[in-house]
Amino acid sequence: MAEKLMLLAVLLCLAVSQVSCAPQAGGQRRRGGIGPEVTFVKSYDKVDVMMDGELFTSYLFGRELTKPVLFPVRTPSGVVVTRSYPLGERVEGESEDHAHHMGVFFTYDRVNDERFWNNKEIPPQIRHVKFKETTSGRGEGRLSVVMEWIGRNGRAVLQEDRTMVFLQGDGENIIDFGIDLTALDEKVVFEDTKEGMFAIRVAHWLRERAGKEWPEGMLPTARYFSSSGDRTAKNVWARRAKWVALEGEKDGRTFGIAILNHSSSVNYPTYWHARDYGLFSADPLGQGYFQKARKLDTCEYLNLTLEPGEKAHFGFRMIFYEGPRTKEQLERRFAEYLGRKN
């Protein structure tokens, strides 16, 4: 009897081992970890990011897009925090301005006189080239891609190497971004401008300012607040901060988005292009523009310049959370983030 029980135990262990090593949809599987199973489902123009079988977000990279984006983005309970326009179905109360604001995006205007931020037509274009890594796993999933920033003449100005790590915390969906921009065959100059850089266009109920499209009687509940102690878009805009959060209410519940800037990033801590109409953006390269807008006595223009082969690194974490957060809580999350390799 004891021998039979031991044999059963061995067979059970082998079965569990085979399951844990089984490949997941769209890529390799990472061993170990705790938390949800993060998997990737690929199709010809997108990759769906799944948390325990539920859609978190999709990486969209179709050739008709001016740049790859993440859309839509959901909290752990499935609440969508990105504006639907122009990629999704029409939503009551949403504005339809700034069609170039799509989901979560990374781009910049005035790169060697190319308008990568404001463009609604191709060229110019930030084009997905290939996948470097698609690794699913318990606790986190990793998606690494290569893109090219292609100018109006059809030539690539920059190569973008981006890694996105998808995680889940207590009442939080999280994405860590590590982004390297490398100049290719010519010198690249990023002129100081507010039109950049790492951004999300939020759902209408996360706007600070009510719009004419809003349902009658609906009042804004959202507010920005930052690591520097500033509150509201008016006071956060054009100032430096290690992180900024935006919180609002929907159906009696509080939801928020926090963007954290890693200390390894160019021109850390970043400036912020946070707007009350729903654009929430970190812009480390707009320094001189923002200083002038704040009427400082001395304006130091950054004009980041990369010689051929030179690289600039940008690191951000986005937290999509449920329930209110305090400044102290976000400071702890920021300290944890700095402890991770970016």
N, C-alpha and C positions, 0 to 999 in steps of 0.2 A: 504493500500500500504506500509506504514512504517513497519507494522508487517511482511509482506512478505519479505521485504528487510532485516530486522533483522534476520529472519529465514534463509535466504540464506547465510548471513554472518556467522551465527553460523555453518551451514553445511559445508561451505568452510573452516572454522578454524578446524573443526573436521577432514576433509579430509587431510589437510596439516599436522595435528598432526600425523595421521596414517601413512602417507608417511615418515615423519621424523623419526618415531620410527621403521620403518621396518628393519628387520635384513639384513645385507649385506652378500655377498658370503664369506663363510669360517669363520665367527665369529660374536661376538657381535658388536653392533654399539655404538659409543661414541657420545653423544649429543653435540651440540654447535660447536663453532670454525668457522673460516673463511678459505678460501682456497679450494683446490680441495678435492673431495671425495676420500679418500684413502680406498681401499678395498683389500681383500685377496681372492684368488681363489685357493683352495687346490686340489691336486691330490695325487696319492699314494706315489710319491717320490719328490714332490716339492710344493712350494707355490708361486704363481704369485702375485706380488705387483703391484696394478693398481692405477694410478692417473687419476681420472675422466675417467675411462674406458681404458686408455692407459697404456701399460706395462712399468713400471719403471725398475724393476729387478725381479729376481726369486731366492728364497731360495731353493737350491738344497741339498737334504739330502739322496740320494739313498745309499743303503748298499755297492754298488760297489765303492763309492768314499772314498778316504783316509781321507777326512774331509768335512763337509758341507761348501758350498760356496754360494756367491751371484753372479749370472751370468745369462745373460749379464747385464750390467748397462748402463742406458741411461740418457742423459740430458733432460731437459723439451721438446725440439723439437724433441727428438727421436734419437739423435746421440749416437752411441755406443762408449764408452770410454774404454772398456775392450778388451784385446786381445781375439781373437776367439779360438785359439789353447789352450788346447787340447779338449775342450768341444763342440766347434761349427764347422761350416763349414770353409774350408780353405779360407783365405783372401790373395789376392796378396800383397806382401810386408811384410807379417808377418813372424817373425822367429818362429821356432819350437823347441827352446831350453827350458830347465827347465820345463819339463812337470808337475812338482808339483806346478808351479805358475798358479793358476786357479782363474780367476775372483777376487773377494774380499774374503780374507781368514784370519783366525786367528789361529796361531799355533806356535810351538817353537821346536827347536832341542835340544838334550841333556837334556832331562828331565829324571832323574834317568837312564841315559845311553840309553834312548829310542830316536829314531830319528823321531820325529813327523813332522818335517819340510821337510826333504829331501825324505821321503818315497814315492815311487811310487807304492808299493805293500802293501797288507794288510796281516798280522799285521806289525807295529802298526796302529792304526786307532783312529780318533776322530769320535765317532758315535752319531748320533742324537738318543735321547731316547724318548722324548715326548714334546708336546706343553703345556705351562702353560697358555698362553694368546694369543688370536688372536682377537684384537679389531679394527674394522674399524671405520672411522669417518671423519667428515668434518674438514679439516685442518691437521689431523695427523692420522696415524694408528700405532698400537703397536703389535709387534710380540715377544713373550717371549718363549724361548725354554730351554731344559735341554739336555746336551751332556755328554758323558763320554770319557775320554782319556784312551784308552785300550792298554796295552803293548803287547809285543810279547808272553808273557805267558798267554794271554787271560784275565788278571785281570785288572780292572779299577784302574788307578793311581789317576786321578783327576776327579772331577765333575765340569762341566762348566755350569753356569747359565747365559744366555745371553738375554738381552732385546734390541730389535732394534726398534727405533721410526722413522717412515718415514714421512718426511715433504716436503713442497715445498715453496721456497721464490721467490723473483723477479729474474727470469732467473736462478733459482737454484733448483735442486733436492737434498735433504738432508737426511742423515741417522745418527742418534745418536745411539752409541753402549755403553751399560753398561754391563761389563763382569766380573763375579766373578769366580775365580778358587779356589776350595776347595780340600785340600789333604784328601784322604779317609783313608785307613787302614795303611798307612806307611808314613814315612817322605819323602817329595819330594824336590829335589834340582834341580834348574834351573841353569846349568852352563853358565857362560858368553860366548856368541857366537853371531856372526853377523847374524846367520840363524834364524831370527824371525822378527817381531812377528805379527803385524797387517798390512796387505799388500794388494796391488792391482797390478796386472800385466796389464799394460796399452796397448791400441791399438798402432800399430806401428808408427802412425803419431804423437804420444805423446812422442816418444823417443828423447832424446837429440843427440844420435849418430846414424848416418845412418848405416844400415846393408846391407850385400851383397844381401839380398832378395829384397831390395827396387826397385821400378820401376825406369827405367833410367831417370835421370834428377831431381828426387825428392830429395830435401834437407831438413834436419831437421829444424824445427822451434821452437821446445819445449825447455823450460828452467825451472829449479827449482828456487825458491826463498823462503827465510825463514823469520820468525819473528826476527831472530838474525841478519838479514842483509846479510846473505850468498846467493850467487847465483851460479848456476850450480851444478850438482851432485857431482863433485869433491870437492867442498867446503862445501856442505851441509852434505855429508856422514861422519858418525862417530862423528858428533857434536850434541849438545843439541839445541832444539828449541821448542817453544810452539806450533808452527804450521809450516807446509811447504806446498807450492803450486807448481803445475806443470801446465804450460800453453803451448799451441801449436795451430797451425792453420790448419784448414781443409776447403777446398773449399772457401777460402777467409774469413773465419770467425774464431774468437778466442774462444777456449774452454779451460776449466781448471778443475783441481781436487785439492782440498785443504783438508788436514788431520789436524785436531785440536786435541790436547791432553788435556784432562780435568785435572784440578789441583788435583782432588781426586785420580788420578792414582798412582800406585806404581812407585817410582823413577822419579817423574815429575820434570822438563820437560824431555820428552823422548829423547833418541838418535835416529838417523835416518840412515837407511840402504837404501839410495836412489841411484839408479844406472842409468847410462845413456842409458842402453839397454832396459829399460822399467819396471824394478821392483821398486816400490815405497812403502817403508815399514818403519813403526815406530817400533823401538826396544828398549824399556826401560830397558831390562834385559841384554844387551850386554856390559855394562859399561866398565869392565876391558879390554875386547877385543878391544873396540873402542879406549880407552885411549892408549893402547899399540900401536895400528895401527897409532895413531897420534903422537907417539914418545914422550909422556909426561914423565916428570922426575919420577913421582910417579903414579902408576896404582893401583886403588882401585877396586878390583874385588867384584862384588855384590853377586854372587852365592845365589840368593834368595832361602830361605829355608822355607818350610811350614811343620809344625808338623801336625799329623793327626787332622783334624777338623779345622785347620787354613785356612784363606781365603786371597786371594790377589785380589784387584780390579783394573780394567783397564777401562778407559773411553775415547772414541774417537768420533769425529764428522767428517763425510765425506761430502764435498760439491762438487757437480758436476755442474759446472756453465758455462754460455754462456756469451761471452763478456769479455774483459780484466778486471782484478782486480788490485788495487793498494795495497801496504802494509798497508796503512791507512784503506782502506775498510775492509781488512781481520782482522785487529786489532779490528775493531768495531764488526765484526761478532764473533770474539773470545770472546770479553767481553760479548756479548749476550749469547753465549754458556755457559760460566761459571755461568751465572745467572739461568740456568736450572738445575733441579735436575738430577744427573747422577747415 
